[in-house]
Amino acid sequence: MKNDFEEKMADIMIGEAVTALLNEDAAISWAALTDRLRSAIENTTDEDRVRAGLRAIEEVRREMQIRAGEKAGVASLTEQKLH
């Protein structure tokens, strides 16, 4: 049950971070998103939000690694000779 709560809270925090960046007319990037999430957990004393924020940062990092792997795979495919 607690994991469901943390997962939902992590999703909410990611949404809040993206919304804040959009409201500031800032560029949305993986780095900007993780920085915003890090800032959010540094400025709270709510343990649930801190745990959810850390989970959100981990989710963003995991997604970054997946995307980087996909790009590397595409790059290696384009470098391969067809015959």
ABEGO torsion letter per residue (X at the ends): XAAAAAAAAAAAAAAAAAAAAAAAGBBBBAAAAAAAAAAAAAABABAAAAAAAAAAAAAAAAAAAAAAAAAAAAAAAAABBAX
